[in-house]
Each structure stands twice: as structure tokens, then as C-alpha cells.
Amino acid sequence: MQTKSHPGLQRVLVLGGYGAFGGRVAERLAQVPGVEVVIAGRSQDRGLDAALELEIATGKPVTARRLDAASVTPADLTAIGAGVVINASGPYQSQDYRLARACIAARVHYLDLADARLFVTGIRALDAEARAAGVLIVSGASTVPAVSGAVADAHAAQFGSLSAIASVIAPGNNFDPGLATTRSILMSLGRPIANGAGRAPIFGWQGLDRRRLPGLGARWIGHCDAPDRDLFPQRYAGLKVADVYAALEVGPFHLGLWGLAGLARSGLLPHPELMARPLLATKRRLGFLGSDRGGMLVSMAGTGRNGEPKHIDWHLIACGGHGPYIPATPSVLLAKRLVDGTLQKRGAMPCVGLFTLSEFLAETADLDLTTGTQ
Ligand SMILES: NC(=O)c1ccc[n+]([C@@H]2O[C@H](COP(=O)([O-])OP(=O)(O)OC[C@H]3O[C@@H](n4cnc5c(N)ncnc54)[C@H](OP(=O)(O)O)[C@@H]3O)[C@@H](O)[C@H]2O)c1
């Protein structure tokens, strides 16, 4: 039976709403007038605790539901009565589209924070069903490809020919990633990354290099698999390279993952993701190393409109522990626009071109973020 939302409020269900990023999605949405957040996950107790905390902080109703993405049905969603579902559960590498399909059947909009390349690009397979149901189904509403894509869109017109985009994601060490992010990273260690015709083979968290990042100093970088690698060459005619790197703040942590990637690649460590819990616990104990400063860099290269070589480095520096709000913001922004009716797009698609860089910066204006171009 459907439970009625509070008068004047539209429900947004955040699956994984007590996780590291889902918690921040829920926190931001709970502050939005007209939105009633429903926090869901497989633990009713953790959901209730998180809901109570948000109710106290906002003075608005926040509810909790036990829900498993692996067994959710359209009837479950209809009973909850949400107009938008945000899937912040992960790791998406091991998920299918069951939840997105349930949303289509229940005529509910769906957004997720996926970083898994095939999961994000494959969402287009649901396009016809989503259009027929009149809903928006979006995968990858997070740092990559959504924020990196908004940065690229904002600067692409300055190029006569854009040949390369390289993004570096550089979190601060005091951020506590969740188990899903840890598993997602470990799953990618040493795995081959499809790298485009004619380019040398690359592997997850290998390709060790040193890079100076504006405001963050020099960090080690390593290859990441991300949807940008497929989506950007489709979006920008003539683009040959769309690289994505990760750069941990604490050098020995980065070098440790690089070493594990080598073991995984050689076959000596076939399932590094099984080490997620002990590695995360160790990282948490060492959270005092490093700082609350993180950020990202998007470098674009090609020729300018006058045919001269052109290079733009766009950077973002997040202080005060605000970095983790970056991956949380795209889904918040889109959910708000679906709730207030200003986002009319329907169908199933990866999250590129659905908001502008200016809209992202307006949404994060209260956070301690600095951006600039060089
Ligand atoms: N695209 C990007 O740029 C980007 C950036 C950052 C993060 N991410 C992705 O975001 C995901 C979430 O990361 P996180 O660090 O927030 O993870 P987390 O802290 O482990 O949170 C995951 C949440 O999902 C819930 N959950 C897990 N499996 C579930 C299931 N089957 N059904 C319902 N709820 C489930 C968990 O609670 P229970 O276990 O109690 O159910 C938890 O609340 C990761 O996969 C990460 O890779 C993407």
C-alpha cells in the first residue's frame, strides 16, 4: 500500500542514503524545500539513525525503509511513493539494471552515481522503455563523467580542434570512503583498460607518474577506468584521448595500490576486492595522515580557433572536508530539477550534458570550493 508523502512535499528515495556519498546526497536534498527524503538500504537500523539525524538537523520529515537493490520490485517503489530514486549503493561493476527497470515499471525517475564504464554507457539500452514510460533514467550522475563532462563542455568551444582530455581525481586523505568505493577501486587494480585503437595497453592504477596539481602539490597518479573514456570521444568530434587518473594524497597509499595492481595484473592476487574491509579499516586508522584538501584537474589540449596549439587546465580545490560533496552534487542537482519540473528530458542516458558547469558551481556555492583555469 502506498504511504502518503507529507502535504506539499515530493519524495526522493536515496538508496544507500547512509553511505559515504549517499549520506551527503540525502543531507543536501533534505534541505531542499518541497523535498521529503526517504533513506533506504539493507539495514533498517542504520537507515532510521540517519533519518533521525537529518530530521533533527532540518526540522523536516525524513523517513527510512529497508530495501535491497538486488530484489527491489516496482511494487516496492510504488508503495514508497517516491517520484525520484537515487541509487548511491555501488559497486556498480557488480550490479545490473534491476533497480532502473523497476523505476521504469513504476514510472519513477532514476539517477545513479555509477563510475563503472560499461554500466554507465550500457544504460542507453533502457532508452526506449524509459521514453515510453515518460521517465528520466540517468547513470553516472557523479564526478565522472558528469562533472568532468560539464567542465569539458564549458571549454570545448574555445578549441578549433579538441584532441585530448585528461581528468585527475585527487581526494583528501581525511575523507572516509565507503566499502562500495573501496571495492570499486580494488576491483579495478591491474585490470586492462580499453584504451582506443593504436594506443598502448594500460591497466588500472598502473602507469605510475608524478603530477603537480594546482593547490594540492605533487601527487602520484595512476590510470582509472571511467565512462569518460568512451563518452567523450563520442561527444567531441576529433577527440582522440580521454584519460582519467586517480591521485591519492598520501604517497605510500597510492604506491601501495600501484603495487597491488601489479600483483593483480600478474595473476598473483586474482581478487583484490576481497581485501576491502581490512584495507579500509587500516586507511581509517591512518586518516590523520594527509589533510582535508582534495580536488580535481581537467586538462584539455588541441588547437585553438586560430589554429595555434591550445591547452586549458581547469582545477577545483576543495577545503574543509568538502571534497566528497562533489560526487554527491550532480544527482542532487538533477533531482531538484525533476522535482520542480524544470528538467523535462526523458529517456535513458549517461550523465553528460544534463547540467552546465555554471549550474554545478551555483549548486556548490555554499561549499569551500575554489576553481580556476590556467
Ligand atoms: N562516478 C563517480 O565519480 C563516483 C564518485 C564517487 C563514488 N562513486 C561510487 O559511489 C558508490 C557509493 O560509494 P560509497 O563510498 O558511498 O559507498 P558506501 O559508503 O559503502 O555506501 C553504499 C551504501 O549503499 C548501501 N547498499 C549497498 N548495497 C546495497 C543493496 N544491494 N541494496 C541497498 N542498499 C545497498 C549500503 O548500505 P547496506 O550495505 O547496509 O545496504 C550503503 O548505505 C561506489 O560504487 C562508488 O564507486 C562514483
The ligand as a Tripos MOL2 file, in Angstrom:
@<TRIPOS>MOLECULE
LIG
   48    52     1     0     0
SMALL
NO_CHARGES

@<TRIPOS>ATOM
      1 N1         31.1020    8.2780  -10.6480 N.am      1 LIG1
      2 C1         31.8830    8.8330   -9.7170 C.2       1 LIG1
      3 O1         32.6150    9.7980   -9.9930 O.2       1 LIG1
      4 C2         31.8540    8.3230   -8.3030 C.ar      1 LIG1
      5 C3         32.4620    9.0830   -7.3090 C.ar      1 LIG1
      6 C4         32.4060    8.6200   -6.0080 C.ar      1 LIG1
      7 C5         31.7690    7.4090   -5.7220 C.ar      1 LIG1
      8 N2         31.1950    6.6890   -6.7300 N.ar      1 LIG1
      9 C6         30.5380    5.3970   -6.4510 C.3       1 LIG1
     10 O2         29.5410    5.5830   -5.4910 O.3       1 LIG1
     11 C7         29.2850    4.3200   -4.8740 C.3       1 LIG1
     12 C8         28.9600    4.5220   -3.3990 C.3       1 LIG1
     13 O3         30.1550    4.7740   -2.6990 O.3       1 LIG1
     14 P1         30.1990    4.9700   -1.1050 P.3       1 LIG1
     15 O4         31.6210    5.2560   -0.7770 O.co2     1 LIG1
     16 O5         29.1570    5.9710   -0.7110 O.co2     1 LIG1
     17 O6         29.7940    3.5300   -0.5880 O.3       1 LIG1
     18 P2         29.2700    3.0870    0.8550 P.3       1 LIG1
     19 O7         29.6590    4.0740    1.8990 O.co2     1 LIG1
     20 O8         29.6870    1.6740    1.0060 O.co2     1 LIG1
     21 O9         27.7030    3.1910    0.7050 O.3       1 LIG1
     22 C9         26.9510    2.2810   -0.0040 C.3       1 LIG1
     23 C10        25.5440    2.3430    0.5500 C.3       1 LIG1
     24 O10        24.7110    1.5130   -0.2430 O.3       1 LIG1
     25 C11        24.0350    0.5640    0.5870 C.3       1 LIG1
     26 N3         23.9090   -0.6660   -0.1970 N.ar      1 LIG1
     27 C12        24.9030   -1.4620   -0.6330 C.ar      1 LIG1
     28 N4         24.3830   -2.4880   -1.3250 N.ar      1 LIG1
     29 C13        23.0500   -2.3100   -1.3260 C.ar      1 LIG1
     30 C14        21.9640   -3.0440   -1.8700 C.ar      1 LIG1
     31 N5         22.1410   -4.1850   -2.5460 N.pl3     1 LIG1
     32 N6         20.7160   -2.5670   -1.6990 N.ar      1 LIG1
     33 C15        20.5120   -1.4290   -0.9950 C.ar      1 LIG1
     34 N7         21.4790   -0.7010   -0.4590 N.ar      1 LIG1
     35 C16        22.7390   -1.1440   -0.6220 C.ar      1 LIG1
     36 C17        24.9280    0.4210    1.8180 C.3       1 LIG1
     37 O11        24.1950    0.0060    2.9480 O.3       1 LIG1
     38 P3         23.9500   -1.5460    3.2730 P.3       1 LIG1
     39 O12        25.2340   -2.2750    2.9600 O.co2     1 LIG1
     40 O13        23.6160   -1.5500    4.7490 O.co2     1 LIG1
     41 O14        22.8090   -1.9940    2.4330 O.co2     1 LIG1
     42 C18        25.4200    1.8570    1.9670 C.3       1 LIG1
     43 O15        24.4490    2.6350    2.6260 O.3       1 LIG1
     44 C19        30.5370    3.4740   -5.1360 C.3       1 LIG1
     45 O16        30.2050    2.3890   -6.0010 O.3       1 LIG1
     46 C20        31.4940    4.4070   -5.8130 C.3       1 LIG1
     47 O17        32.3110    3.7620   -6.7610 O.3       1 LIG1
     48 C21        31.2180    7.1370   -8.0040 C.ar      1 LIG1
@<TRIPOS>BOND
     1     1     2 1
     2     2     3 2
     3     2     4 1
     4     4     5 ar
     5     4    48 ar
     6     5     6 ar
     7     6     7 ar
     8     7     8 ar
     9     8     9 1
    10     8    48 ar
    11     9    10 1
    12     9    46 1
    13    10    11 1
    14    11    12 1
    15    11    44 1
    16    12    13 1
    17    13    14 1
    18    14    15 2
    19    14    16 1
    20    14    17 1
    21    17    18 1
    22    18    19 2
    23    18    20 1
    24    18    21 1
    25    21    22 1
    26    22    23 1
    27    23    24 1
    28    23    42 1
    29    24    25 1
    30    25    26 1
    31    25    36 1
    32    26    27 ar
    33    26    35 ar
    34    27    28 ar
    35    28    29 ar
    36    29    30 ar
    37    29    35 ar
    38    30    31 1
    39    30    32 ar
    40    32    33 ar
    41    33    34 ar
    42    34    35 ar
    43    36    37 1
    44    36    42 1
    45    37    38 1
    46    38    39 2
    47    38    40 1
    48    38    41 1
    49    42    43 1
    50    44    45 1
    51    44    46 1
    52    46    47 1
@<TRIPOS>SUBSTRUCTURE
     1 LIG1         1 GROUP 0 **** ****
